[in-house]
């Protein structure tokens, strides 16, 4: 996750490095959960149900963040901090993404597109990642 140290720097009790480590661990382990679900339930079922739960989790992140008025992405506001429930929900969203949209999108592309189309889609994916990594510091400021 880009800029996770900056985003999570104002949590308070937990260091941003530990949170970034947790994000990486959840991301890694979520991939294995995704493999298990893929082999046992099929892609369509996973995309429908897990996608719905992902949407619900994002709504809950927004609700907890706005309700507590502690959602901040810069360390310039030391009195504000992420709440632990928001952090848990973000980690849950990352795990759910690795269960569904993360790997299944690439699997679909490899099955339904020609090689040249997959190459173009991959380049576009990396260009969007580059764009996000260039824009995010300005948004954080």
C-alpha positions as CSV (number, residue, x, y, z in Angstrom):
1,X,0.0,0.0,0.0
2,X,1.5,3.3,-1.1
3,X,2.4,5.7,1.6
4,X,1.1,3.6,4.4
5,X,3.6,5.0,6.9
6,X,2.4,8.5,6.2
7,X,-1.3,7.5,6.3
8,X,-1.0,5.5,9.5
9,X,1.5,7.9,11.2
10,X,-1.0,9.5,13.5
11,X,-2.4,6.3,15.0
12,X,-0.6,6.9,18.3
13,X,-0.1,3.7,20.2
14,X,1.1,1.6,17.2
15,X,4.1,2.6,15.2
16,X,3.5,3.2,11.4
17,X,6.2,0.7,10.6
18,X,4.3,-2.0,12.6
19,X,1.1,-1.1,10.8
20,X,2.8,-1.3,7.4
21,X,4.2,-4.7,8.5
22,X,0.6,-5.8,9.4
23,X,-0.6,-4.6,6.0
24,X,2.0,-6.7,4.3
25,X,1.3,-9.8,6.4
26,X,-2.5,-9.5,5.8
27,X,-1.9,-9.0,2.1
28,X,0.4,-12.0,1.9
29,X,-1.8,-14.3,4.0
30,X,-5.0,-13.1,2.2
31,X,-3.6,-14.4,-1.0
32,X,-3.6,-18.0,0.4
33,X,-7.2,-17.4,1.6
34,X,-8.1,-16.3,-1.9
35,X,-6.6,-19.5,-3.3
36,X,-8.6,-21.6,-0.9
37,X,-11.9,-19.8,-1.7
38,X,-11.2,-19.9,-5.5
39,X,-10.7,-23.7,-5.5
40,X,-13.8,-24.3,-3.3
41,X,-16.4,-21.7,-4.3
42,X,-15.7,-20.4,-7.8
43,X,-15.0,-17.0,-9.1
44,X,-18.5,-15.7,-9.6
45,X,-19.6,-16.5,-6.1
46,X,-16.5,-15.0,-4.6
47,X,-16.8,-11.8,-6.6
48,X,-20.5,-11.3,-5.7
49,X,-20.3,-12.1,-2.1
50,X,-16.9,-10.9,-1.1
51,X,-17.3,-7.8,-3.3
52,X,-20.5,-6.9,-1.4
53,X,-18.7,-7.4,2.0
54,X,-15.9,-5.2,0.7
55,X,-18.4,-2.4,0.0
56,X,-19.9,-2.8,3.4
57,X,-16.5,-2.7,5.1
58,X,-15.7,0.6,3.2
59,X,-18.9,2.1,4.3
60,X,-18.0,1.1,7.9
61,X,-14.6,2.6,7.6
62,X,-16.2,5.9,6.4
63,X,-18.7,5.8,9.2
64,X,-16.2,5.1,12.0
65,X,-13.9,7.7,10.6
66,X,-16.5,10.4,10.3
67,X,-18.3,9.5,13.6
68,X,-15.1,9.8,15.6
69,X,-13.7,12.7,13.5
70,X,-10.3,11.1,13.9
71,X,-9.6,10.2,10.3
72,X,-6.5,12.1,9.3
73,X,-3.7,11.3,6.9
74,X,-1.1,13.8,8.0
75,X,1.0,13.9,11.2
76,X,0.5,17.7,11.4
77,X,-2.6,17.2,13.5
78,X,-1.3,15.3,16.5
79,X,-4.6,15.5,18.4
80,X,-6.3,13.5,15.7
81,X,-5.6,9.8,15.1
82,X,-6.9,6.7,13.4
83,X,-9.1,4.7,15.7
84,X,-8.2,1.0,16.1
85,X,-11.6,-0.1,14.7
86,X,-10.8,1.8,11.5
87,X,-7.4,0.2,11.3
88,X,-9.0,-3.3,11.7
89,X,-11.5,-2.5,9.0
90,X,-8.8,-1.4,6.6
91,X,-6.9,-4.6,7.3
92,X,-10.1,-6.6,6.7
93,X,-10.7,-4.8,3.4
94,X,-7.1,-5.6,2.3
95,X,-7.7,-9.3,3.2
96,X,-11.1,-9.3,1.3
97,X,-9.5,-7.7,-1.7
98,X,-6.9,-10.5,-1.8
99,X,-9.7,-13.0,-1.5
100,X,-11.5,-11.7,-4.5
101,X,-10.7,-8.7,-6.8
102,X,-7.0,-8.8,-6.5
103,X,-6.2,-12.2,-8.0
104,X,-9.4,-12.9,-9.9
105,X,-9.2,-9.9,-12.1
106,X,-5.8,-11.1,-13.4
107,X,-7.2,-14.6,-13.8
108,X,-10.1,-13.3,-15.9
109,X,-7.8,-11.2,-18.1
110,X,-5.5,-14.1,-18.8
111,X,-8.5,-16.3,-19.8
112,X,-10.5,-14.0,-22.0
113,X,-8.0,-11.6,-23.6
114,X,-5.3,-12.2,-26.2
115,X,-1.7,-11.8,-25.2
116,X,-1.4,-8.3,-26.7
117,X,-4.5,-7.1,-24.8
118,X,-3.2,-8.5,-21.5
119,X,0.1,-6.6,-22.1
120,X,-1.8,-3.4,-22.7
121,X,-3.9,-3.9,-19.6
122,X,-0.8,-4.6,-17.5
123,X,0.9,-1.4,-18.8
124,X,-2.2,0.6,-18.0
125,X,-2.4,-0.9,-14.6
126,X,1.2,0.1,-13.9
127,X,0.7,3.6,-15.4
128,X,-2.3,4.2,-13.1
129,X,-0.1,3.0,-10.1
130,X,2.5,5.5,-11.2
131,X,-0.1,8.2,-11.4
132,X,-1.4,7.4,-7.9
133,X,2.1,7.4,-6.5
134,X,2.8,10.8,-8.0
135,X,-0.4,12.4,-7.0
136,X,-0.8,11.1,-3.4
137,X,2.0,13.3,-1.8
138,X,0.2,16.4,-3.1
139,X,-3.1,15.1,-1.7
140,X,-1.6,14.4,1.7
141,X,-0.2,18.0,1.9
